[in-house]
Amino acid sequence: MSHLVTSFDVASLAGVSQSAVSRSFTPGASISSQTREKVMQAANKLGYQPNAHARSLITGRSRIIGLVVSYLDNLFYPAVLEQLSKRLQLDGFHVLLFVNDHVNSDDMVREILQYKVDGIVLGATTLSSRLAKQCSDAQIPVVLFNRIMAKTHASMGSVRSDNRQGGYEIAKHFLNLKRKKIAYIAGRIDSSTNLDREQGFITGLAENGLQIFATATGNYSYEKATKATYALFNKKRDRPDAVFVASDQMALAVMDTLRHHLKLKVPQDVCVAGFDNVPQASWPAYQLTTYAQPISAMVEATVQLLQNQLLGSATLQDRNVLIPGHLIIRQSSDMRAQLQLHSPTITTCYNPTQH
């Protein structure tokens, strides 16, 4: 054809209204399967492609979700990024990805807002109260993935796993193994995930009259976790006999350092547990005991929360979602554990009111 094919051309050929064409290309729109089939046949015959920009001007929605992710070198977040992107696409959204190297996302979010996004997901990062209010005033929903903020606004929400429960269960596991000198290697000491994991761990130890034997900071980095391991274990006397590491990424570094550089046996000399359950945790070379974050459930909750916020139906309770994970015991803490390439669920009694 010599002219640009429009939705009116498709409507004319299919014998339907122009609005029926528009609904046929709008995810979730109400239209019969027969009408949609006629529209698609006409569109294919004419070579029609809908104009997403023009549609956004009409509907006021861009169908774009801005996704800000930090720590892509952390083995947990690539898996989150893949699942979240695919899930949003199923609902007809497009993902605009930004990688943030800083704890605070203010500059990045300001840039995202220029693209007229429908919503924003922040992974392992936060934004200031002032910018959060700006997003709220603009009615752009923001969901913090695996983070919380001290002060939230009307269009903000959070989805996270039960980090305190995880820390608590790992403490109880070490105590069941009769370990006494139990250390902790923190992630970012000011992050909500780290604070919750550490608090749950402290509570679990305190119930048996113990305190954390020694601490170090790995900053969610393989390299810094290696240095933290040397700081805690590079001595012959009075070193820990167990260590809880705030992420699997760091826990792998701890195991490598203990075994290959400090010549300590895991778990005979030192029990090791991480947090996340990244794919590498189940590899035969590591068999890492860890608290599994339920990525699929967290992703689903994030998408549903965004949808509810866009519809204006999210209540205050709905906007803060806490999802339980589960403890996976492997050979890094207990030699009796069978080689596990798949993760069974292990539950432990826990009283959240103690926190």
N, C-alpha and C positions, 0 to 999 in steps of 0.2 A: 504494500500500500504506500501511496505517496505522502500521506500525512501521518502525524503522530496518532497512534491509536489511543482513544480515550475510553473511559468507562461507559460513556453514552453509546459508542460504537458497539461495545460488547452487549449492552442492554438491548440495543436494537436487533442484533443478530440472534440473541437468546430469547427475545420476546418477553423480557422482564423489565422491571423498573430499574433506574440507575441506583436507587438505594439498595435493591437486591444484590447488585454487583458489589457495592461497597460492603454489605454484610457478608458476602461470600468470602471476602478477603480479610475479614476482621475476626481474629481468634475469639471464640466464645460467643459470637453474635448469634441471634436467633434466626434461623433460616432452615427450610426443609432440605432434606438431602437431595430430592429431585430437582429443586430450583438451583441448588448449588452445583449439581452435576451439569445442568444446562449452561450455567454461567462459565464453568471451567472449560467445557468443550468449546464454547464461543471464544473464550480468552485464548485458548491454545491455537485455535484456527487463525485468529487475528494477530497472534504474537503479542498480546497485551501483557504489560507488567504494571502493577499498581505503583503509584508514586507515594512512597512512605512519607515524604516531607509534606506533600499536599494534604494527605490524610491527617497528619498531625495538626495542620493549620485548621482543619475543619473540626476535628474532635477535641483539640486542646490537649491531646496526649501524644507523646513521642514514642511510647512503647520501648523506651530505652531506660535501663537500670545502670547507674554508675556503680562500679564495683572497685573498691579500694582495698588492696591487699598489701600487707607488709610481710617480711620474712619469707619470701618465696624460696629461700634456701632451706627453710624449715620443712622437713619431709611431710608434715601434716597438711600444709596449706595447698600444695598442688592438687591433692586429692579433693579438698574442699572446693577449689576453683573449678575443677572439671565437673563435679556433680552439681554445683550450684548453677553453672552456666547452662548445662544441659536441661536442668529442671526449669529454669526461667524461659528457655527457648520453647519448651513444651507448652507454655502458656502464652506464647506469641511475643515474648519480650526479647530485646536485643541487649547484649552486655557490652558496656563501654568500660574497658579495664584500665586501671591506673595502678602503678606500683609505687608505694610510698616508702621512703627510707627513714622516715622520722616517726617518733611516737605520736605526735599530733598531726592530724590530717587537714588542718584549716586551709592551708594554701592549695592543697589538692582539691578539696571540696569546692572552694571558690571557683576553680577552673571547671570542675564538673558542672556547676550550676549554669555556666555559660552555654551548655549543650541542651538546656531545657529538659533534663531527665525527669522521668516520672518518679523515681525513687533512688535511694543510695544505700548500699550495703558496705559497711566498714569491717574488714577482717583484721583482727589483731591490732587495731589502732583506734584512736578516739579523736574527738574534736572538742573545741572549747564550748563553754555554755553559751557564749555570745553567738557563735556561728550555728550552734544547735537551734537557738531561738530564731535565727534568720531563716533556717530551713523550715522550721515550724510555721513561721509567719507566711512563708511562700507555699505552705501546704505540700511540701515535699517530704514524704516519709523517709526516715533514716532508721536502719536496723543495724545494731552492733552485733557482729558475729563473734562469739567467744570473748566478749568484753561487756562490762557494764560501766555506767557513769554515775557519779554521786548524785547528780541532778539531771533529771530528764525533762523533756518538753512534750507537748501534746502529740506531735507527730513522730516521736522517737520511741524505739523499742529495742529489746535485746533478746538474743537467743544464745544460750550457753549450756554446756553440760554441767553436771553437779560436781564442780571442782573440789568442794569441801568433802563431799562423800568419798571421792577418789583418794584424797590424802588420808582420810580417816581409815579407809579399808586397807591401804598399804601399811599404815602404822600397825594395825591389828595383825596383819599377815606377818610382819617382822617379829612382833611379840610372840606369835604362835610358834615361830621358829627359834624362840629363846635367845634372840639377839638383844644385846644390852647397849652397845655403843653405836647408836643409830644416827647417821648424819643426814644432812639435807643440802642439795645443790639447787639453788634458786634459779629462776629464769630472770626476767626483768623484775627487780624487787618492788617496783611501783605499779606493776600491772595487776589488774583485778584477778586475773587467772592465777598468777603466782601467789598473791595474798591469800586467796581462798584455798588453794592447795596446801599451802603451808599451815594455815589455821586449822584445817581439818586434820592434818598430820600431827600438829601439836596437841589437839584435843584427844586424838586416839592414844598418843603416848601418855598423856597426863592421866588418863583413866587407869593406867597401870603404874602411876607414880614415877614416870620417866620424863625427862626433857630431851630435846635435841642435843646430841652429844657434841656436834660440830657443824658449822655451816660454811658455805662458800657460794659464790655467784657465778653462774655460767652464761647469763644473759641470752639464753636460747641459742647459743652459738656452739658449734662443734669445737672450734679452736679454743674458746674461752672455757668451755667445760673441761677440755684437756688440762688447761692450766689450773683450774679449780681442783681437779683430781690430784694433781701433783701436790697442791697446797695441803690437801687433807690427808694424803696417804704416803707421802714421801718421807716416812719415818718408820723406824722399826718398832717403836713402843707406842702404846696408847693410841693406836689408830682405830678408826671405826670398823665394826664388823658387819655393817649394813649401811646402804645409802639409798635414799629416795631422791630421784632426779626429776625435776619439774617438767621435763619433756623427753620423749624418746630420742629426739635428735641429739640431745646432750647425753642421754644414757648410753647411746652407742659409743660416743667418745669416751665416756667413763670406762666402759668395758674394755675397749681397745687399749686404753692407757694402763688399766690395772693388769691386764693379762700380758701385753706385749712389751711394756716398758718397765713396770714395777714388779713384774713376775709374781703377781698374786693370783690365786685361784678363785674363780667365780663359779659357784657360790661358796665353796668351802672356806675360803678366807674372808670373802666379802660378798654379801647378798646385794643384788642390784635390782631396783624397780624403776620404771619410767612412767610416762603419762602420755597417752594419745592412741596407742596401738597403730603405728604406721606400718605399712607392709613389711618393711625390713625387720620389724621386731620379731616376726615369726620365722625369719630365716634360720636355718640350722646353725649358722655361725654365731648367732646371738641368742635366740630363744629367750627373749626379754620378757620378764614379768612386767605387766603394765596395766594401767586403768584405761579401758577403751572408751574413747569419745564416740558417740553414735552419730557419725557424719550424716548418714541418710536422713535420720529423724531430725537432726538440726537443720539440714538444708530444707526439708519439707516445711518445718516450722517457720523458717525465715521467709520462704515464698508466700506461705499463707498469711503471715503477719503483714508483709508488704501489700498483699491483695486487700486485706481487711482495712489497712490504713488508707489505701487509695479509695475504698468505698466508704470510709468514715465510720466503720462498724467496729473498730478495735477499742475495747475497753481498757481501763488502766491495768486490770489484772492480765488481760490478753497480751499486753505489750511487753511483758517481762516473762520469758519462757525459760524454764529450767528443766532440762532433760537428763534423766539418770543414765549413767554409763554402766560398765561392769568390769570387775577385776578379772584379769587373765593371769593365771599362775603358770609360769614356764620355768625352765631350768636355770635361769640367771639367779633365782632365789631359792629354788628347791630342786635338787637333783632327782627327786622322786617323781617330778612331773614328767609326763610323757611328751615326746617330741610333738609339738603342736603347729600345724600349718593352718588350722582353723581355730577360731576362738570360742570356747565354751563360756557360758555365763556363770559366774560365781557370785553369790550374794552374801552379804554380811549384815548383821543387825546394826542399825545406825539410828541415832536419835538426833534429828536436826535441831531440836529445841536447845540442845547444849551449845549451839553455835550462836 
